[in-house]
């Protein structure tokens, strides 16, 4: 796992949810490339409303405008590693906004590797999910006897 603390750089890429790279979501390609580049982490956030350079408002409130909602991909790592990753974004992002902000990492801790080397750790034990049969109910369409 990459260690990270103190001064860092936050990279934020703002694109549309429908943007693609070779028939796959662009946000997914950016996350996978950031992972392959050894960056500390990347997260994708889906917006509920927004507009960009085209000045067209995209919103989840109206079905007719709910296409191509805004998406932000955020990466935080050392300035050196983030800047080394920027040429890949030049290739990938043809429409959108890319920003860099100085930030300070206060805490960056992952889960210890679990058995067999997986990083997910043990599965959480909690109450079982309540489905239609949990209280003797039958799923819709299934007739009672």
C-alpha positions in Angstrom: 0.0 0.0 0.0 1.2 3.5 -0.8 2.0 5.6 2.2 0.7 9.2 2.2 0.8 12.0 4.7 1.3 15.7 5.0 1.4 17.9 1.9 -0.3 16.4 -1.1 -2.1 17.3 -4.4 -5.8 16.7 -5.1 -6.6 16.0 -8.7 -10.3 16.4 -9.7 -11.6 15.5 -13.1 -15.1 16.7 -14.0 -16.7 14.9 -16.9 -20.1 13.6 -18.0 -21.4 10.2 -16.9 -22.0 9.2 -20.5 -18.4 10.0 -21.6 -16.7 6.9 -22.8 -13.2 5.6 -23.8 -13.3 2.6 -26.2 -16.9 1.8 -25.3 -16.4 1.8 -21.6 -17.2 4.6 -19.1 -14.4 7.2 -19.1 -14.5 7.5 -15.3 -13.8 3.8 -15.0 -10.8 4.1 -17.4 -9.4 6.9 -15.3 -9.8 5.0 -12.1 -8.1 1.9 -13.5 -5.2 3.9 -15.0 -4.7 5.7 -11.7 -4.6 2.3 -10.0 -2.1 0.9 -12.5 0.0 4.1 -12.0 0.3 3.3 -8.3 -1.6 6.3 -7.1 -2.8 6.3 -3.5 -6.5 6.1 -4.4 -9.3 7.4 -6.6 -13.0 7.9 -6.0 -15.9 8.7 -8.4 -18.7 10.9 -7.3 -22.0 11.2 -9.3 -23.6 14.6 -9.3 -27.4 15.1 -9.1 -27.3 18.4 -11.1 -24.8 20.6 -12.9 -23.5 22.3 -16.0 -20.2 22.8 -17.7 -18.6 24.5 -20.6 -21.6 23.7 -22.8 -23.9 25.6 -20.4 -26.5 22.8 -20.7 -28.0 21.9 -17.2 -28.1 18.2 -16.5 -30.3 17.2 -13.6 -31.7 14.0 -12.1 -35.0 15.7 -11.3 -36.4 15.7 -14.8 -36.4 12.4 -16.8 -35.8 14.3 -20.0 -32.6 15.9 -18.7 -31.3 13.0 -16.5 -28.8 11.9 -19.1 -25.1 12.6 -18.8 -25.1 13.7 -15.2 -21.9 15.2 -13.9 -19.2 13.0 -12.5 -16.2 14.0 -10.5 -13.1 11.7 -10.2 -10.9 12.7 -7.2 -7.4 11.5 -6.7 -5.1 12.5 -3.8 -1.4 11.7 -3.8 2.0 13.3 -3.7 2.5 16.2 -6.1 5.2 14.2 -8.0 2.9 11.2 -8.6 -0.2 13.3 -9.5 1.8 15.4 -12.0 3.3 12.2 -13.6 -0.3 11.0 -14.2 -1.4 14.2 -16.0 -0.2 13.1 -19.5 -2.7 10.2 -19.4 -5.5 12.6 -18.7 -4.5 14.7 -21.7 -5.1 11.5 -23.8 -8.4 10.6 -22.1 -10.2 13.8 -21.3 -11.4 15.6 -24.5 -14.3 17.4 -22.8 -14.5 18.4 -19.2 -12.5 20.1 -16.5 -9.3 19.1 -14.7 -8.2 20.9 -11.5 -5.3 20.6 -9.1 -5.5 21.7 -5.5 -2.9 21.6 -2.7 -4.1 19.7 0.3 -2.9 18.2 3.5 -3.4 14.5 4.3 -4.3 14.0 7.9 -4.9 10.3 7.9 -4.6 7.7 5.2 -5.0 4.1 6.5 -6.2 1.1 4.6 -7.4 -2.3 5.8 -4.7 -4.9 6.6 -4.6 -7.7 4.0 -6.9 -10.6 4.9 -6.3 -14.3 4.6 -5.1 -15.3 1.1 -3.8 -11.8 0.5 -7.2 -10.2 -0.2 -7.5 -6.6 1.0 -11.2 -6.8 1.7 -10.8 -8.4 5.1 -13.4 -10.5 6.8 -17.0 -10.1 5.7 -19.1 -8.1 8.1 -21.6 -10.1 10.1 -24.9 -8.4 10.6 -28.6 -9.0 10.5 -29.8 -11.0 7.5 -31.4 -9.0 4.7 -35.2 -8.9 5.0 -36.7 -10.0 1.7 -40.3 -10.8 0.9 -40.1 -14.3 2.4 -38.5 -13.0 5.7 -41.9 -12.6 7.3 -43.8 -15.3 5.5 -44.7 -13.0 2.6 -44.5 -14.2 -0.9 -42.9 -12.3 -3.8 -45.3 -10.4 -6.1 -46.8 -12.7 -8.7 -46.5 -15.8 -6.5 -49.9 -17.2 -5.5 -50.8 -18.1 -2.0 -51.7 -21.7 -1.3 
